[in-house]
Structures are given as structure tokens and as C-alpha cells.
Amino acid sequence: RTAAASVAPDLAVEVLSPSNTAAEMERKRRECFAAGTRLVWEVEPELTLVRVYTEADTFTTRTASDDLTGDPVLPGFRLSVQALFDRAEGRR
């Protein structure tokens, strides 16, 4: 088994697949925040939404009609959730 990096990112992004379980994602979030990560985005392609976690159990949901921001990790960063999914699908 390979050891995880000893430095946690300020922002972690997980793109979920149908095989990801709720328990698995909760474990990963807890590990991230315990290591010092300050913001976690869980991207749900099937639902066209992003859950923005500021703690392992504290989140807001951003849908296609919302903007995704990076505060406080990426001050001033703003991206339309719809634009994120459009780019992922190859639409501009």
C-alpha cells in the first residue's frame, strides 16, 4: 500500500462515479479535513451539482443555476456550475 502525501491540499475535488458509496466519501472527507484541507468539492455529474464542504459534515449544494466559489481558499474565484459541466461535456 502506498502512503498518502504528508501535505494536504487546501482544496480537494472529488468527481463522483456511480461506484462511490456514501460511506467511502464520508471517510475521504474526514481524512481530508483531519489532514488540514479547508474546502472539499464533491462533483456529482449524474445530478449536475456540486456539494461544497467546509467541514466533513457541513456543506452547501450548488446546482446548474448557481456559481461555485473558492472562498476562502481561492479568493475571488467564481465559476458557473453550468459552465463547469458544459466544459466537461465538451460544450463551450
BAGUBA-223046 format. One record per residue (C-alpha): residue number from 0; x, y, z negated. Coordinates in Angstrom, 3 decimals. Last residue first. Layout:
BEGIN
<drenkol pos="NUM" east="X" north="Y" up="Z"/>
...
This chain:
BEGIN
<drenkol pos="91" east="-18.473" north="25.776" up="24.578"/>
<drenkol pos="90" east="-19.692" north="22.195" up="24.801"/>
<drenkol pos="89" east="-17.132" north="19.416" up="24.390"/>
<drenkol pos="88" east="-19.147" north="17.596" up="21.707"/>
<drenkol pos="87" east="-16.711" north="18.666" up="19.002"/>
<drenkol pos="86" east="-16.850" north="22.225" up="20.329"/>
<drenkol pos="85" east="-20.664" north="22.232" up="20.127"/>
<drenkol pos="84" east="-20.492" north="20.750" up="16.611"/>
<drenkol pos="83" east="-18.255" north="23.548" up="15.345"/>
<drenkol pos="82" east="-20.241" north="26.166" up="17.285"/>
<drenkol pos="81" east="-23.438" north="25.006" up="15.554"/>
<drenkol pos="80" east="-21.730" north="25.301" up="12.180"/>
<drenkol pos="79" east="-20.868" north="28.884" up="13.091"/>
<drenkol pos="78" east="-17.361" north="29.669" up="11.935"/>
<drenkol pos="77" east="-16.118" north="32.218" up="9.400"/>
<drenkol pos="76" east="-12.656" north="32.603" up="7.867"/>
<drenkol pos="75" east="-12.271" north="35.918" up="5.996"/>
<drenkol pos="74" east="-10.444" north="34.418" up="3.036"/>
<drenkol pos="73" east="-9.332" north="30.829" up="3.726"/>
<drenkol pos="72" east="-9.154" north="29.142" up="0.299"/>
<drenkol pos="71" east="-11.721" north="31.347" up="-1.467"/>
<drenkol pos="70" east="-13.636" north="31.334" up="0.770"/>
<drenkol pos="69" east="-13.436" north="29.126" up="3.847"/>
<drenkol pos="68" east="-16.724" north="29.997" up="5.454"/>
<drenkol pos="67" east="-19.123" north="27.884" up="7.499"/>
<drenkol pos="66" east="-21.925" north="29.849" up="9.079"/>
<drenkol pos="65" east="-25.519" north="28.681" up="9.111"/>
<drenkol pos="64" east="-28.149" north="27.829" up="11.772"/>
<drenkol pos="63" east="-26.573" north="24.447" up="12.510"/>
<drenkol pos="62" east="-26.746" north="23.480" up="8.848"/>
<drenkol pos="61" east="-24.604" north="24.309" up="5.827"/>
<drenkol pos="60" east="-25.263" north="22.427" up="2.601"/>
<drenkol pos="59" east="-23.981" north="23.676" up="-0.723"/>
<drenkol pos="58" east="-21.970" north="21.569" up="-3.099"/>
<drenkol pos="57" east="-21.118" north="20.824" up="-6.712"/>
<drenkol pos="56" east="-20.384" north="17.206" up="-7.673"/>
<drenkol pos="55" east="-16.628" north="16.949" up="-6.981"/>
<drenkol pos="54" east="-16.194" north="20.714" up="-7.305"/>
<drenkol pos="53" east="-16.294" north="23.478" up="-4.691"/>
<drenkol pos="52" east="-17.903" north="21.140" up="-2.182"/>
<drenkol pos="51" east="-19.222" north="22.368" up="1.174"/>
<drenkol pos="50" east="-21.545" north="19.844" up="2.800"/>
<drenkol pos="49" east="-21.532" north="20.242" up="6.567"/>
<drenkol pos="48" east="-24.481" north="19.547" up="8.834"/>
<drenkol pos="47" east="-25.351" north="18.192" up="12.253"/>
<drenkol pos="46" east="-27.138" north="15.137" up="10.796"/>
<drenkol pos="45" east="-25.231" north="12.409" up="12.695"/>
<drenkol pos="44" east="-22.064" north="14.536" up="12.736"/>
<drenkol pos="43" east="-21.994" north="14.841" up="8.928"/>
<drenkol pos="42" east="-18.911" north="16.927" up="8.046"/>
<drenkol pos="41" east="-17.836" north="16.781" up="4.421"/>
<drenkol pos="40" east="-15.934" north="19.974" up="3.622"/>
<drenkol pos="39" east="-13.844" north="19.965" up="0.460"/>
<drenkol pos="38" east="-12.504" north="23.055" up="-1.324"/>
<drenkol pos="37" east="-10.027" north="23.600" up="-4.149"/>
<drenkol pos="36" east="-7.801" north="20.524" up="-3.893"/>
<drenkol pos="35" east="-5.760" north="20.163" up="-7.089"/>
<drenkol pos="34" east="-5.122" north="16.420" up="-7.426"/>
<drenkol pos="33" east="-8.243" north="15.915" up="-9.567"/>
<drenkol pos="32" east="-10.246" north="17.746" up="-6.876"/>
<drenkol pos="31" east="-9.045" north="15.406" up="-4.150"/>
<drenkol pos="30" east="-9.405" north="12.238" up="-6.220"/>
<drenkol pos="29" east="-12.947" north="13.165" up="-7.245"/>
<drenkol pos="28" east="-13.825" north="13.905" up="-3.629"/>
<drenkol pos="27" east="-12.395" north="10.562" up="-2.457"/>
<drenkol pos="26" east="-14.321" north="8.647" up="-5.125"/>
<drenkol pos="25" east="-17.568" north="10.441" up="-4.217"/>
<drenkol pos="24" east="-16.971" north="9.640" up="-0.555"/>
<drenkol pos="23" east="-16.465" north="5.949" up="-1.271"/>
<drenkol pos="22" east="-19.552" north="5.782" up="-3.497"/>
<drenkol pos="21" east="-21.710" north="7.472" up="-0.840"/>
<drenkol pos="20" east="-20.525" north="4.928" up="1.717"/>
<drenkol pos="19" east="-18.658" north="5.651" up="4.943"/>
<drenkol pos="18" east="-19.490" north="3.137" up="7.710"/>
<drenkol pos="17" east="-21.802" north="5.531" up="9.568"/>
<drenkol pos="16" east="-18.895" north="7.940" up="10.037"/>
<drenkol pos="15" east="-18.109" north="11.028" up="8.036"/>
<drenkol pos="14" east="-15.676" north="13.730" up="9.082"/>
<drenkol pos="13" east="-13.776" north="14.595" up="5.916"/>
<drenkol pos="12" east="-12.090" north="17.979" up="5.588"/>
<drenkol pos="11" east="-9.795" north="18.825" up="2.671"/>
<drenkol pos="10" east="-8.893" north="22.426" up="1.831"/>
<drenkol pos="9" east="-6.259" north="23.499" up="-0.713"/>
<drenkol pos="8" east="-4.243" north="20.437" up="0.289"/>
<drenkol pos="7" east="-2.913" north="18.200" up="-2.492"/>
<drenkol pos="6" east="0.821" north="17.605" up="-2.849"/>
<drenkol pos="5" east="2.069" north="14.217" up="-4.067"/>
<drenkol pos="4" east="1.090" north="12.526" up="-0.822"/>
<drenkol pos="3" east="-0.648" north="9.203" up="-1.289"/>
<drenkol pos="2" east="1.431" north="6.086" up="-1.791"/>
<drenkol pos="1" east="1.303" north="3.435" up="0.938"/>
<drenkol pos="0" east="0.000" north="0.000" up="0.000"/>
